[in-house]
Amino acid sequence: PALVQTATAESSKRRSAAASVLSKAAAKLHNPRLSALAYRVKLDAFERVKKAIDDMVTALLKEKEDEIKHKDFCVDEFNTNQLQTETKER
C-alpha cells in the first residue's frame, strides 16, 4: 500500500506540474486549446477518483443485496424450524 500511495502521489505531482506548464503556455500564447488541455489534465485525476468511488458504491450495494437475501433466508429457516419444533411439542 505504501508503495502504491507513493507512486500515486508522485503521479499527482507530475500531473500538477504538467497542468501548470500547459496553463502558463496557454496564457503566454493566448491559446484556448492549451488552456482546455491543462484543465482536462487537472480533472483527469478526479475522474479516476470518482470512478473508483462509484465502483466501491456499486460493490457495496451488491453486498447489501446479498446480505438482505441471506438474512431473509435465515429468518425463513428460523421460522420454519420454530414451527416444526412447536408442532413436535404438541
C-alpha positions in Angstrom: 0.0 0.0 0.0 2.8 2.5 0.9 4.5 1.9 -2.5 1.2 2.5 -4.3 0.5 5.6 -2.4 4.0 6.9 -3.1 3.6 6.2 -6.8 0.1 7.8 -6.8 1.5 10.9 -5.0 4.4 11.1 -7.5 2.0 10.8 -10.4 -0.2 13.5 -8.9 2.8 15.8 -8.6 3.7 15.2 -12.2 0.2 15.8 -13.3 0.1 19.1 -11.4 3.4 20.2 -12.9 2.2 19.3 -16.4 -1.1 21.2 -15.9 0.9 24.2 -14.6 3.2 24.2 -17.6 0.3 23.9 -20.0 -1.6 26.7 -18.3 1.4 29.0 -18.4 2.0 28.2 -22.1 -1.7 28.8 -22.8 -1.6 32.2 -21.1 1.6 33.2 -22.9 0.4 32.1 -26.3 -3.2 33.1 -25.8 -4.2 29.6 -26.9 -7.6 28.4 -25.6 -6.9 24.8 -26.8 -3.8 24.6 -24.5 -5.9 26.1 -21.7 -8.6 23.4 -22.2 -5.9 20.7 -22.3 -4.4 22.0 -19.0 -7.9 21.9 -17.4 -8.5 18.3 -18.6 -5.1 17.2 -17.2 -6.1 18.6 -13.8 -9.6 17.0 -13.9 -8.4 13.6 -15.1 -7.1 12.7 -11.7 -10.6 13.5 -10.2 -12.3 11.4 -12.8 -10.3 8.3 -11.7 -11.1 9.0 -8.1 -14.8 9.4 -8.9 -14.8 6.2 -10.9 -13.1 4.3 -8.0 -15.7 5.7 -5.6 -18.6 4.7 -8.0 -17.1 1.2 -8.3 -16.9 0.9 -4.5 -20.5 2.1 -4.1 -21.7 -0.4 -6.7 -19.8 -3.2 -4.8 -21.3 -2.1 -1.5 -24.9 -2.1 -3.0 -24.3 -5.6 -4.3 -23.0 -6.7 -0.9 -26.1 -5.1 0.7 -28.4 -7.1 -1.6 -26.6 -10.3 -0.9 -26.8 -9.7 2.9 -30.6 -8.9 2.6 -31.1 -12.2 0.7 -29.1 -14.1 3.3 -31.0 -12.5 6.2 -34.4 -13.3 4.6 -33.2 -16.9 4.1 -32.1 -17.1 7.8 -35.4 -15.7 9.0 -37.4 -18.1 6.9 -35.4 -21.1 8.1 -35.7 -19.9 11.7 -39.5 -19.6 11.4 -39.8 -23.0 9.7 -37.6 -24.5 12.5 -39.6 -22.9 15.2 -42.9 -24.0 13.6 -41.6 -27.6 13.4 -40.5 -27.5 17.0 -43.8 -26.2 18.2 -45.6 -28.9 16.1 -43.5 -31.7 17.7 -44.0 -30.4 21.3 -47.8 -30.6 20.9 
